[in-house]
Amino acid sequence: MPRPAFDSYDPAVAEAMPAITNLTGIPEYLGIRITEVGPGTMTAELDVRPELLNPFGSAHGGTLAALVDHVLGSVLYPLIPRGAWAATTEFKLNLLAPIHKGVLVARAEVISLTSRTAVVVVEAINADRLVGAAQGTVTISQPKPSP
C-alpha cells in the first residue's frame, strides 16, 4: 500500500516522544513505552504482567485495546500543528490470538490524514506473532487562535 507523504512531519516532536516518562492514568499503569516514531508511524510496547491477565491466564482484551488506543492518537502528534488535539473517535479491534507473557508491541501507521481527521491502522505483535489488528478514526481539533 502506498504511504501518504507527510509534509507536516515534525522530527523534533518525534524525537522527543520516546523520552516521555510522565504518563498518567491507564498508559502509566500499563507501563506503555514508545520505542520508535517516524513520519506517520509509531511503535509502542508494554510488558505483560500477571495483573493484566484474565482468570484464564491470557491478557485481558482491554489491555490490548488500551495500547491500540494510545498509539492510535499519539502517532499523529508529529504530524499535526503544535497545540492541536488528537482524539480517538472509533476503532475496531480484532483479537487474533491469546497473549500470555512477554512484551506486547503495537505498530501504528497513518493511512489517511486531513486537517480534521485521520485513519490509522495498528498491528499488535507478541512472541513474533500477530495477536491483534485494528483500524480507527481520530478527530483532530486544531489549536485555538491566540487572543
Protein Blocks (a to p, Z undefined) as FASTA:
>chain_A
ZZdddfkbcfklmmmmmmpckbghjllmnopacfbdcehiacddddddfklpcfkopacf
klmmmmmmmmmmmmmmmmmcehiacddfbdcdddfbdcfbdjdddddddfbdcfkbccdd
ddddeehiafbdcddddddddddddZZ
